[in-house]
Amino acid sequence: MQWNSRLRRRAIGALAAAAMLPATPALAADPEDTALAFDSAAYTTLSVTVDGQPMTVRKYTEVCYVANPTAVAARAGITNTRCGYQSMNVFVPEAAVANQRTPIYFAVNNAGWMASYIRSSVAAGGSYNSATSNVGAALKAGYVFTDIASRSRGLVGADGSFPGKSPAAAVDAKAAVRYLRLNDTAMPGSAERIVVNGTSGGGALSSILGASGNSPEYLPYLAAAGAAGIDAAGKTTLRDDVFAINAYCPITDLGNADVLYEWLFTVLNTRADNNQNPSPAASTELAAQYAAYQASLGLPNLTAANMIDTIKAEVIRSAEIYMKAGATNTIPALGENFVVTGGGPGGGTPRTFVNDWIDPDNAADRVRSVDMKNYLSFVVKQATLKPAPSFDQVGVNGLTGGETNLFGASNQTYRNYTQYSWDHNSVAGDGSGLDDTGLTWAQYIAQPTTIVDEQERLVNPMDFIGTASADTAPNWYVRHGTRDRDTSFMVSINLDRALDADNQVQNLNYQLAWNQPHAGNYDVPEAMAWIAKVVGEAGDPLAGTKPGEVGGTVPATLSLTLGTPATFGAFVPGVAAEYTATTTANVISTAGDATLSVSDPGHLTNGAFSLAQPLQVAFSKSAWSAPVSNDPVTISFKQAIGANDPLRTGSYSKTLTFTLSTTQP
């Protein structure tokens, strides 16, 4: 037999084109970047004091970070309807004006996932204490401080639409990062040392920004906003990954937050025991989904079966860290009172709660035991639990709150974005839910026009951490108060464990913060010391020491090498028999998939004569779903000859064409 091995030419052409793309896009101007140039002379001078010492600060006011900002409806307090939700205030200590190495402290302010109008954290004549104010601490450290505005839920456009629908907040934060990268050489501070700070919804926005760096899924949204570094072809010429995340009580994993919340506060009967169970059927149905969801995450050593013990261990660790931090840091003994402020009725008025759940040994700085049932009751006595469902509420059980209006098209007030709330929506005529559409959740998300599932995913860090499609921030500082009832402790624990399993993460500092409610920036000295530490360890941002400077490229390859041609030997006339033969092939592919095929074998021929029965060809392996190198394949041939089949003297042969092709070059 004679063989012909060839590569499919259309596959080779596509692969060659892909191989010519640079591993890291080179910086290049796009049509809108000129409009986003930073004006270093456009500042006013503020005089402030930090720790009693005078400081001069330059303020760059309401710097619009996109070329196509969304015009919003005028209302009280909104003076910049053109770009007030897509701009930043930049504050530069005078001593840092010429410093292009100092970090940029990137503050996002969208609590509750609400739209965040531009704010000024630094005011003329202001006085700041670096021990209690993250603003003062950042200025004292010589950092560039930025207040970042962003679109999100609740925003009404000038045309009456709702332009803050997901993923607008994440898109805007990325656009602000891109603005800083575009103008890195013109601005004080280093865009390679962006430290993102946020609390609650801001903690969630910080988390998705840190988890989804450089993901191509956001490019169409960035292009529509006129973000820096999107060329005319819609390709990126700039990066939007960040250096560090400083997040507090992140309200994230919204698509599963109701399930996590209900499981936590029903597994030990916390709702029922504290008369906070207005919708027991809803709580039960939601909690029942938790075990399967937790298993789907595939996080090492973390399941529904050991989650309560995991939370308990984190609470104990938090208490012991607190006790060891200072001689005066003690915890009330069993039977004594906790005195707390904030986090519920009474506002800042101190309230007392009998300690019936933690047994501390203050002398030894350790915890003897924690009663988890009583602990969760302690948490919910300070602030009443949210009703079920807690996050995707609108249209369900008469509820009107939660984050439901973050989702849906810009001409829709809201759309339910979870299975439970969609299937249980009972508001006739709102266009959301089984009642109005006749579609179950499963049927609804199968529709090609459905967007809420993508909207939820694009603000969920759990869908990006550890994936090859995004660059996770290398440094994370995450805190979630031990008295926080606003979201389940499992949200931050799952975030921590996912980050710990991501090899892009170099420094992870996670704690349930002792005796803290749903709040942030309560540990300014500790957080700022951590920032200084990771910045110092990262080295000089101008010295090329940042990750990614060493790399290589892989040429596009589809290689098929055949072994020695197979032969059946001599065919015996007049005798029915099946003859077999084999040869080998060697496969090398750098494509996402590959398929080995053969042309129609037809019949072996000898001049004008053909065998009566067709040649049969089989492969030991013919498909690959990932790149492969030197993978051996056995090619088997079978030829049947009947007792009455005529055979002509001479050699029978057939030239076959073997093709290695791909659909994912």
C-alpha positions as CSV (number, residue, x, y, z in Angstrom):
1,M,0.0,0.0,0.0
2,Q,1.0,3.6,-0.5
3,W,0.1,6.4,2.0
4,N,-0.2,10.1,1.8
5,S,-0.2,12.2,5.0
6,R,-1.3,15.8,4.7
7,L,-2.6,18.6,6.9
8,R,-5.8,20.3,6.2
9,R,-4.8,23.6,4.6
10,R,-7.6,25.7,6.0
11,A,-6.7,24.6,9.5
12,I,-3.0,25.5,8.9
13,G,-3.9,29.0,7.6
14,A,-6.1,29.7,10.6
15,L,-3.5,28.5,13.0
16,A,-0.7,30.5,11.4
17,A,-2.8,33.6,11.8
18,A,-3.4,32.9,15.5
19,A,0.3,32.2,16.1
20,M,1.2,35.6,14.9
21,L,-0.7,37.4,17.7
22,P,1.6,38.8,20.4
23,A,1.4,37.0,23.8
24,T,1.0,40.5,25.4
25,P,-0.7,43.1,23.3
26,A,1.5,46.0,22.5
27,L,0.4,49.5,23.5
28,A,-1.2,51.3,20.5
29,A,-3.5,54.3,20.2
30,D,-7.1,53.7,19.4
31,P,-9.4,56.3,18.0
32,E,-10.7,57.4,21.4
33,D,-7.5,57.4,23.5
34,T,-6.6,60.9,22.5
35,A,-9.8,62.2,24.2
36,L,-8.7,60.4,27.4
37,A,-5.3,62.1,27.8
38,F,-4.6,63.2,31.3
39,D,-4.1,66.9,31.8
40,S,-1.4,67.2,34.5
41,A,-2.0,71.0,34.8
42,A,-5.7,70.7,35.5
43,Y,-5.6,70.6,39.3
44,T,-6.5,72.7,42.3
45,T,-4.5,72.7,45.6
46,L,-6.0,71.6,48.9
47,S,-4.6,72.2,52.3
48,V,-5.3,69.4,54.8
49,T,-3.9,68.0,58.0
50,V,-2.9,64.4,58.6
51,D,-2.1,63.4,62.2
52,G,-2.0,67.1,63.0
53,Q,0.6,67.8,60.3
54,P,-0.1,70.1,57.4
55,M,-0.1,68.6,53.9
56,T,-0.7,70.0,50.5
57,V,-2.7,67.9,48.1
58,R,-3.3,68.3,44.4
59,K,-6.9,67.5,43.3
60,Y,-7.7,66.5,39.8
61,T,-11.5,66.9,39.7
62,E,-14.0,64.6,38.0
63,V,-11.7,63.2,35.5
64,C,-13.9,61.3,33.0
65,Y,-12.4,57.9,32.3
66,V,-14.4,56.9,29.3
67,A,-14.9,58.7,25.9
68,N,-18.6,57.8,25.6
69,P,-20.1,58.5,29.1
70,T,-23.7,57.7,29.8
71,A,-25.8,60.9,30.3
72,V,-28.0,60.5,33.4
73,A,-31.3,62.1,34.5
74,A,-30.9,65.3,36.5
75,R,-31.9,65.1,40.2
76,A,-31.0,66.7,43.5
77,G,-27.3,66.5,44.3
78,I,-26.2,65.5,40.8
79,T,-24.4,68.4,39.1
80,N,-22.5,66.4,36.5
81,T,-25.1,64.6,34.5
82,R,-22.6,64.0,31.6
83,C,-20.0,62.0,33.4
84,G,-20.6,62.1,37.1
85,Y,-21.0,58.3,37.3
86,Q,-18.0,57.5,35.1
87,S,-15.3,59.8,36.5
88,M,-12.7,59.8,39.2
89,N,-11.3,62.4,41.7
90,V,-7.5,62.0,41.9
91,F,-5.7,63.3,45.0
92,V,-1.9,63.5,45.0
93,P,0.2,64.5,48.0
94,E,2.5,67.3,46.9
95,A,5.5,65.1,47.9
96,A,4.4,62.4,45.5
97,V,3.8,64.5,42.4
98,A,7.0,63.3,40.7
99,N,6.7,59.7,42.1
100,Q,5.7,57.2,39.4
101,R,6.4,54.3,41.7
102,T,4.0,54.9,44.5
103,P,0.8,52.9,44.6
104,I,-2.6,54.1,43.5
105,Y,-5.3,53.6,46.1
106,F,-8.4,52.9,44.1
107,A,-11.5,53.4,46.2
108,V,-14.8,52.1,44.9
109,N,-17.9,53.3,46.8
110,N,-21.0,51.5,45.5
111,A,-22.4,50.1,48.8
112,G,-25.3,47.7,48.2
113,W,-24.4,47.4,44.5
114,M,-25.9,50.9,44.1
115,A,-24.7,53.4,41.5
116,S,-21.9,55.6,43.0
117,Y,-21.9,59.3,42.0
118,I,-18.5,60.9,42.1
119,R,-17.4,61.8,45.7
120,S,-14.5,63.6,47.2
121,S,-12.9,61.8,50.1
122,V,-10.4,64.6,50.6
123,A,-11.8,68.0,51.3
124,A,-10.1,71.4,51.7
125,G,-9.4,72.0,55.4
126,G,-10.0,68.4,56.2
127,S,-8.3,66.7,59.1
128,Y,-7.4,63.0,58.9
129,N,-6.1,60.5,61.4
130,S,-4.0,57.8,59.8
131,A,-4.9,55.3,62.6
132,T,-8.6,55.4,61.8
133,S,-9.0,56.8,58.3
134,N,-7.9,54.9,55.2
135,V,-7.8,58.2,53.4
136,G,-5.4,59.8,55.9
137,A,-3.3,56.6,56.0
138,A,-3.0,56.5,52.2
139,L,-2.1,60.2,52.0
140,K,0.5,59.9,54.8
141,A,2.0,56.9,53.0
142,G,2.4,59.1,49.9
143,Y,0.0,57.1,47.8
144,V,-2.2,58.6,45.0
145,F,-5.8,58.4,46.3
146,T,-8.6,58.0,43.7
147,D,-12.3,58.0,44.3
148,I,-14.0,56.0,41.5
149,A,-17.6,56.6,40.5
150,S,-19.5,53.9,38.7
151,R,-22.8,53.1,37.2
152,S,-24.9,50.4,38.9
153,R,-28.4,49.6,40.0
154,G,-30.8,52.5,40.7
155,L,-29.3,54.7,38.0
156,V,-31.7,56.4,35.6
157,G,-30.4,57.6,32.3
158,A,-31.3,60.9,30.6
159,D,-33.5,58.9,28.2
160,G,-35.4,57.2,31.1
161,S,-33.5,53.9,30.7
162,F,-31.6,52.0,33.4
163,P,-28.0,52.1,32.2
164,G,-26.6,50.7,35.5
165,K,-27.5,47.1,34.8
166,S,-24.9,44.4,35.3
167,P,-22.0,44.4,34.4
168,A,-21.9,48.2,34.2
169,A,-20.2,48.6,37.6
170,A,-17.4,46.1,36.7
171,V,-17.1,47.6,33.2
172,D,-16.6,51.1,34.7
173,A,-14.1,49.9,37.2
174,K,-12.1,48.2,34.4
175,A,-12.4,51.4,32.3
176,A,-10.9,53.4,35.2
177,V,-8.0,51.0,35.5
178,R,-7.5,51.3,31.7
179,Y,-7.5,55.1,32.0
180,L,-4.7,54.9,34.6
181,R,-2.7,52.5,32.4
182,L,-3.2,54.7,29.3
183,N,-1.8,57.7,31.2
184,D,0.7,55.9,33.4
185,T,3.7,57.9,32.3
186,A,1.8,61.2,32.6
187,M,0.3,60.7,36.0
188,P,1.9,60.4,39.5
189,G,1.7,56.9,40.8
190,S,2.1,53.5,39.2
191,A,-0.7,51.7,37.4
192,E,1.3,48.5,38.1
193,R,0.5,49.1,41.8
194,I,-3.2,49.6,41.9
195,V,-4.7,48.7,45.2
196,V,-8.5,48.4,45.1
197,N,-10.5,49.1,48.3
198,G,-14.3,48.6,48.8
199,T,-16.9,47.5,51.3
200,S,-20.1,45.5,50.9
201,G,-21.2,46.1,47.3
202,G,-17.8,47.8,46.9
203,G,-16.1,44.8,48.4
204,A,-17.9,42.7,45.7
205,L,-16.9,45.1,43.0
206,S,-13.3,45.0,44.2
207,S,-13.5,41.2,44.1
208,I,-14.8,40.9,40.6
209,L,-12.3,43.5,39.4
210,G,-9.5,41.5,41.0
211,A,-10.7,38.1,39.7
212,S,-11.5,39.0,36.1
213,G,-8.4,40.9,35.0
214,N,-8.0,41.1,31.2
215,S,-11.0,38.8,30.5
216,P,-12.0,39.3,26.9
217,E,-15.7,38.8,27.9
218,Y,-15.9,42.5,28.9
219,L,-14.4,43.9,25.7
220,P,-17.7,44.6,23.9
221,Y,-19.0,46.5,27.0
222,L,-15.7,48.4,27.3
223,A,-15.8,49.4,23.7
224,A,-19.4,50.7,24.0
225,A,-18.4,52.9,26.9
226,G,-15.4,54.3,25.0
227,A,-12.9,52.8,27.4
228,A,-9.2,53.3,26.8
229,G,-7.3,50.7,24.9
230,I,-10.0,49.2,22.7
231,D,-8.9,49.5,19.0
232,A,-11.2,49.9,16.0
233,A,-11.4,46.2,15.6
234,G,-12.6,45.7,19.2
235,K,-9.3,44.3,20.4
236,T,-7.5,45.3,23.5
237,T,-4.3,47.3,23.6
238,L,-4.2,47.8,27.3
239,R,-4.6,45.6,30.4
240,D,-7.2,45.9,33.2
241,D,-5.7,43.6,35.8
242,V,-4.8,45.1,39.2
243,F,-2.1,44.6,41.8
244,A,-4.0,44.1,45.1
245,I,-7.5,43.8,46.5
246,N,-8.5,45.2,50.0
247,A,-12.2,44.0,50.3
248,Y,-14.6,44.0,53.2
249,C,-17.7,41.9,53.6
250,P,-18.1,41.4,49.8
251,I,-21.8,41.0,48.8
252,T,-20.9,38.6,45.9
253,D,-21.8,35.3,44.3
254,L,-25.2,36.8,43.9
255,G,-26.6,34.0,41.9
256,N,-26.2,31.7,44.9
257,A,-26.3,34.1,47.8
258,D,-29.9,33.3,48.7
259,V,-29.1,29.6,48.9
260,L,-26.0,30.2,51.1
261,Y,-27.9,32.6,53.4
262,E,-30.8,30.3,54.0
263,W,-28.7,27.2,54.6
264,L,-26.5,29.0,57.2
265,F,-29.5,30.4,59.1
266,T,-31.7,27.3,59.0
267,V,-29.2,24.4,59.4
268,L,-29.1,25.0,63.2
269,N,-32.7,26.4,63.3
270,T,-31.4,30.0,63.8
271,R,-34.4,31.5,62.0
272,A,-37.0,29.6,63.9
273,D,-35.3,29.9,67.3
274,N,-35.2,33.7,67.0
275,N,-38.6,34.2,65.5
276,Q,-37.1,35.4,62.2
277,N,-38.7,32.9,59.8
278,P,-41.3,34.8,57.8
279,S,-41.2,32.4,54.9
280,P,-40.2,28.9,56.1
281,A,-41.1,27.1,52.9
282,A,-38.9,29.5,50.9
283,S,-36.0,29.1,53.4
284,T,-36.4,25.3,53.2
285,E,-36.5,25.1,49.4
286,L,-33.5,27.4,49.1
287,A,-31.4,25.7,51.8
288,A,-32.0,22.3,50.1
289,Q,-29.9,23.5,47.1
290,Y,-26.8,24.3,49.1
291,A,-25.1,20.9,49.3
292,A,-25.1,20.4,45.6
293,Y,-23.9,24.0,44.9
294,Q,-21.0,23.7,47.4
295,A,-20.0,20.4,45.8
296,S,-20.1,21.9,42.4
297,L,-17.3,24.4,43.4
298,G,-14.8,21.6,43.8
299,L,-13.0,23.4,46.6
300,P,-10.5,21.3,48.5
301,N,-11.7,20.0,51.8
302,L,-14.8,22.1,51.9
303,T,-18.3,20.6,51.7
304,A,-21.7,21.1,53.2
305,A,-20.9,18.4,55.7
306,N,-17.9,20.3,57.2
307,M,-19.0,23.9,56.6
308,I,-20.2,24.6,60.1
309,D,-17.0,23.3,61.5
310,T,-15.1,25.4,59.1
311,I,-16.9,28.6,60.1
312,K,-16.3,27.6,63.8
313,A,-12.6,27.2,63.1
314,E,-12.5,30.7,61.5
315,V,-14.3,32.3,64.4
316,I,-11.9,30.7,66.9
317,R,-8.9,31.8,64.8
318,S,-10.4,35.4,64.7
319,A,-10.8,35.5,68.5
320,E,-7.4,34.2,69.2
321,I,-5.7,36.6,66.8
322,Y,-7.6,39.4,68.5
323,M,-6.5,38.3,72.0
324,K,-2.9,37.9,71.0
325,A,-2.8,41.4,69.4
326,G,-2.7,43.2,72.8
327,A,-2.8,42.7,76.5
328,T,-6.0,44.7,76.8
329,N,-7.8,42.6,74.1
330,T,-10.0,40.4,76.2
331,I,-13.2,38.6,75.5
332,P,-16.1,38.4,78.0
333,A,-16.3,35.1,79.9
334,L,-19.3,32.9,79.6
335,G,-22.2,34.6,81.4
336,E,-20.7,38.1,81.0
337,N,-21.9,40.7,78.5
338,F,-20.7,41.7,75.1
339,V,-21.2,45.4,74.6
340,V,-21.6,46.3,70.9
341,T,-22.6,49.4,68.9
342,G,-24.1,49.6,65.5
343,G,-25.4,46.8,63.3
344,G,-29.1,47.1,64.2
345,P,-31.7,48.9,66.2
346,G,-30.3,51.7,68.3
347,G,-27.7,52.7,65.7
348,G,-24.6,53.7,67.6
349,T,-26.2,53.2,71.0
350,P,-24.3,50.5,73.0
351,R,-26.2,47.4,73.6
352,T,-25.4,44.3,75.7
353,F,-25.7,40.6,74.9
354,V,-25.0,37.8,77.3
355,N,-22.1,35.6,76.2
356,D,-23.5,32.1,75.9
357,W,-21.5,30.9,73.0
358,I,-17.7,31.4,73.3
359,D,-15.5,30.2,76.2
360,P,-12.3,32.2,76.1
361,D,-9.1,31.7,78.1
362,N,-7.9,35.3,78.1
363,A,-4.7,34.5,80.1
364,A,-3.6,32.0,77.5
365,D,-5.0,33.9,74.5
366,R,-7.0,30.9,73.3
367,V,-10.6,29.7,72.9
368,R,-11.7,26.6,74.8
369,S,-15.0,26.1,72.9
370,V,-17.6,27.7,70.7
371,D,-21.3,26.8,70.6
372,M,-22.2,27.4,67.0
373,K,-26.0,27.3,67.5
374,N,-25.8,30.1,70.1
375,Y,-23.2,32.0,68.1
376,L,-25.5,32.3,65.1
377,S,-28.3,33.4,67.4
378,F,-25.9,36.0,68.8
379,V,-25.3,37.3,65.3
380,V,-29.0,37.6,64.3
381,K,-30.1,39.2,67.6
382,Q,-28.1,42.3,66.8
383,A,-29.6,42.8,63.3
384,T,-32.8,41.1,62.1
385,L,-32.2,38.6,59.3
386,K,-33.2,39.5,55.8
387,P,-36.4,37.7,54.6
388,A,-36.2,34.8,52.2
389,P,-35.1,35.2,49.5
390,S,-32.6,37.8,50.7
391,F,-31.0,39.1,47.5
392,D,-33.3,38.3,44.5
393,Q,-36.4,39.6,46.3
394,V,-38.5,41.7,44.0
395,G,-41.7,40.1,43.0
396,V,-41.4,37.2,45.5
397,N,-43.4,36.8,48.8
398,G,-44.4,40.5,48.5
399,L,-40.8,41.7,48.8
400,T,-39.4,44.8,47.0
401,G,-35.7,45.0,48.1
402,G,-32.5,43.2,47.3
403,E,-30.4,43.3,44.2
404,T,-33.0,42.2,41.6
405,N,-32.9,45.6,39.8
406,L,-29.2,45.1,39.0
407,F,-30.4,42.6,36.3
408,G,-32.4,42.8,33.1
409,A,-32.2,44.9,30.0
410,S,-31.8,48.6,30.2
411,N,-35.5,49.2,29.4
412,Q,-36.6,46.8,32.2
413,T,-37.0,47.9,35.8
414,Y,-35.8,44.5,37.0
415,R,-35.6,40.8,36.2
416,N,-35.3,38.0,38.6
417,Y,-31.9,36.3,38.2
418,T,-32.2,33.1,40.2
419,Q,-34.1,29.9,39.8
420,Y,-36.1,30.2,43.0
421,S,-37.2,33.8,42.5
422,W,-38.0,33.4,38.8
423,D,-40.1,30.4,39.4
424,H,-41.9,32.0,42.4
425,N,-42.4,35.5,41.1
426,S,-46.1,36.4,41.6
427,V,-46.4,40.0,40.4
428,A,-48.6,39.9,37.4
429,G,-47.5,42.0,34.5
430,D,-43.9,42.7,35.6
431,G,-42.6,40.6,32.7
432,S,-40.4,38.5,35.1
433,G,-41.0,34.9,36.1
434,L,-42.9,31.8,35.2
435,D,-46.2,33.6,35.9
436,D,-45.8,36.1,33.1
437,T,-43.7,34.2,30.6
438,G,-44.9,30.7,31.0
439,L,-41.3,29.6,31.1
440,T,-39.6,27.9,34.0
441,W,-36.1,29.1,34.9
442,A,-34.5,26.3,33.0
443,Q,-36.5,27.1,29.9
444,Y,-35.9,30.8,30.3
445,I,-32.1,30.7,30.5
446,A,-32.1,28.3,27.5
447,Q,-33.6,31.2,25.4
448,P,-30.9,32.8,23.2
449,T,-32.2,36.3,24.2
450,T,-31.8,35.7,27.9
451,I,-29.1,37.9,29.5
452,V,-29.6,37.7,33.3
453,D,-27.4,34.5,33.6
454,E,-24.5,36.3,31.8
455,Q,-25.1,39.4,33.8
456,E,-24.8,37.5,37.1
457,R,-21.7,35.6,35.9
458,L,-19.9,38.9,34.9
459,V,-20.1,40.2,38.5
460,N,-19.3,36.8,40.2
461,P,-15.6,36.3,41.0
462,M,-16.1,32.6,41.5
463,D,-16.6,32.2,37.8
464,F,-13.2,33.7,37.0
465,I,-10.8,32.7,39.8
466,G,-8.5,29.9,38.7
467,T,-9.5,30.0,35.0
468,A,-7.2,30.5,32.1
469,S,-9.3,33.3,30.6
470,A,-8.6,35.9,33.3
471,D,-5.6,37.2,35.3
472,T,-6.3,37.1,39.1
473,A,-4.8,39.9,41.2
474,P,-1.8,38.4,43.0
475,N,-2.5,40.0,46.4
476,W,-5.7,39.8,48.4
477,Y,-6.7,41.1,51.9
478,V,-10.3,40.1,52.7
479,R,-12.2,40.7,55.9
480,H,-15.8,39.7,56.9
481,G,-17.0,40.6,60.4
482,T,-18.0,37.9,62.8
483,R,-21.2,39.9,63.6
484,D,-22.1,40.4,60.0
485,R,-25.6,39.1,59.1
486,D,-25.8,40.9,55.7
487,T,-24.5,37.9,53.8
488,S,-23.5,34.3,54.6
489,F,-20.1,33.7,56.0
490,M,-19.7,31.0,53.4
491,V,-19.5,33.6,50.6
492,S,-16.2,34.9,51.9
493,I,-14.9,31.5,52.9
494,N,-15.6,30.1,49.5
495,L,-13.9,33.2,48.0
496,D,-10.9,32.6,50.2
497,R,-10.6,28.9,49.4
498,A,-10.9,29.5,45.6
499,L,-8.2,32.2,45.8
500,D,-6.0,29.9,47.8
501,A,-6.3,27.3,45.0
502,D,-5.4,29.8,42.3
503,N,-1.7,29.7,41.5
504,Q,-1.8,33.3,40.3
505,V,-2.4,34.4,43.9
506,Q,0.8,35.1,45.7
507,N,-0.4,36.7,49.0
508,L,-3.7,35.9,50.6
509,N,-4.7,37.4,53.9
510,Y,-8.3,36.4,54.9
511,Q,-10.1,36.6,58.3
512,L,-13.5,36.7,59.9
513,A,-12.8,40.0,61.6
514,W,-13.4,39.7,65.3
515,N,-16.5,41.4,66.7
516,Q,-17.1,43.5,63.6
517,P,-20.5,44.0,61.9
518,H,-21.2,44.6,58.2
519,A,-18.6,47.4,57.8
520,G,-15.1,48.1,56.4
521,N,-11.9,50.0,57.0
522,Y,-12.1,49.3,60.8
523,D,-8.5,48.0,60.8
524,V,-6.6,50.7,58.9
525,P,-3.1,50.2,60.5
526,E,-3.2,46.5,59.8
527,A,-4.5,46.8,56.3
528,M,-2.1,49.6,55.4
529,A,0.8,47.6,56.8
530,W,-0.2,44.7,54.6
531,I,-0.4,46.9,51.5
532,A,3.1,48.3,52.3
533,K,4.4,44.8,52.7
534,V,3.1,43.4,49.4
535,V,4.2,46.6,47.6
536,G,7.7,46.2,49.0
537,E,7.9,42.6,48.1
538,A,6.8,43.3,44.5
539,G,9.9,45.5,43.9
540,D,10.3,48.5,41.6
541,P,7.3,48.8,39.2
542,L,9.6,50.6,36.7
543,A,12.3,47.9,36.9
544,G,10.5,45.3,34.9
545,T,10.1,43.0,38.0
546,K,6.4,42.6,37.6
547,P,5.0,39.1,36.7
548,G,4.8,38.3,33.0
549,E,8.1,39.7,31.8
550,V,9.4,36.2,31.1
551,G,7.5,34.1,28.6
552,G,7.5,32.4,25.2
553,T,5.3,31.7,22.3
554,V,4.1,28.4,20.9
555,P,4.0,28.1,17.1
556,A,0.8,26.7,15.6
557,T,1.3,23.1,15.0
558,L,-0.8,20.2,13.5
559,S,1.7,17.4,12.8
560,L,0.8,13.9,11.6
561,T,3.6,11.5,10.9
562,L,2.8,8.0,9.5
563,G,4.9,4.9,10.1
564,T,5.9,2.2,7.7
565,P,3.2,1.4,5.1
566,A,1.1,-1.5,6.1
567,T,0.9,-4.8,4.0
568,F,-1.5,-7.7,4.2
569,G,1.0,-10.2,2.7
570,A,-0.2,-12.7,0.1
571,F,-3.9,-13.2,-0.6
572,V,-4.9,-16.9,-1.2
573,P,-7.3,-17.4,-4.1
574,G,-10.4,-19.5,-3.5
575,V,-10.2,-19.4,0.3
576,A,-12.5,-17.2,2.4
577,A,-10.4,-15.2,4.8
578,E,-10.0,-11.8,6.7
579,Y,-6.6,-10.2,6.4
580,T,-5.3,-7.6,8.8
581,A,-2.4,-5.2,8.9
582,T,-1.4,-2.2,11.0
583,T,0.7,0.9,10.9
584,T,1.3,3.7,13.3
585,A,0.8,7.5,13.4
586,N,2.3,10.2,15.6
587,V,0.1,13.2,16.5
588,I,1.3,16.6,17.6
589,S,-1.3,19.4,18.0
590,T,-1.2,22.8,19.7
591,A,-4.9,23.4,18.9
592,G,-7.8,23.3,21.3
593,D,-9.1,20.2,19.7
594,A,-8.0,17.9,16.9
595,T,-9.6,15.2,14.7
596,L,-7.9,12.4,12.7
597,S,-9.9,11.2,9.7
598,V,-9.3,9.2,6.5
599,S,-10.6,9.5,3.0
600,D,-13.1,6.9,1.7
601,P,-11.0,3.7,1.7
602,G,-12.9,2.3,-1.2
603,H,-11.4,-0.9,-2.7
604,L,-7.9,-2.1,-3.2
605,T,-7.0,-2.1,-6.9
606,N,-4.6,-4.0,-9.2
607,G,-4.6,-2.2,-12.5
608,A,-8.1,-2.3,-13.8
609,F,-9.2,-4.9,-11.3
610,S,-10.6,-4.2,-7.8
611,L,-11.3,-6.4,-4.9
612,A,-15.0,-7.3,-4.4
613,Q,-15.1,-6.2,-0.8
614,P,-14.2,-2.7,0.6
615,L,-11.1,-2.0,2.7
616,Q,-11.8,-1.2,6.3
617,V,-9.8,1.3,8.4
618,A,-9.9,1.9,12.1
619,F,-8.0,4.2,14.6
620,S,-7.1,3.4,18.2
621,K,-7.8,7.1,18.8
622,S,-9.2,9.8,16.5
623,A,-10.2,12.8,18.6
624,W,-8.4,15.1,21.1
625,S,-10.0,17.8,23.2
626,A,-6.7,19.5,24.2
627,P,-3.2,20.0,22.9
628,V,-1.1,16.9,22.7
629,S,2.5,16.0,21.9
630,N,3.8,12.8,20.3
631,D,0.6,10.8,21.0
632,P,0.8,7.4,19.3
633,V,-2.1,6.1,17.2
634,T,-2.5,2.6,15.8
635,I,-4.1,2.4,12.4
636,S,-5.7,-0.9,11.7
637,F,-6.7,-2.3,8.3
638,K,-9.0,-5.2,7.5
639,Q,-9.6,-6.8,4.1
640,A,-12.2,-9.5,3.7
641,I,-11.9,-11.9,0.7
642,G,-14.6,-14.5,-0.1
643,A,-14.0,-18.0,-1.5
644,N,-15.6,-17.0,-4.8
645,D,-13.9,-13.5,-5.1
646,P,-11.8,-13.3,-8.3
647,L,-8.1,-12.3,-7.7
648,R,-5.8,-11.0,-10.4
649,T,-2.1,-11.8,-10.4
650,G,0.0,-8.9,-9.1
651,S,-0.2,-6.3,-6.3
652,Y,-3.3,-4.7,-4.9
653,S,-2.9,-1.2,-3.3
654,K,-4.7,2.0,-2.4
655,T,-3.5,5.5,-1.7
656,L,-5.4,6.9,1.3
657,T,-5.4,10.5,2.6
658,F,-5.2,11.0,6.4
659,T,-6.2,14.4,7.7
660,L,-5.5,16.0,11.1
661,S,-7.8,19.0,11.5
662,T,-9.1,21.4,14.1
663,T,-12.0,23.7,14.8
664,Q,-10.2,25.5,17.7
665,P,-6.9,26.8,16.3
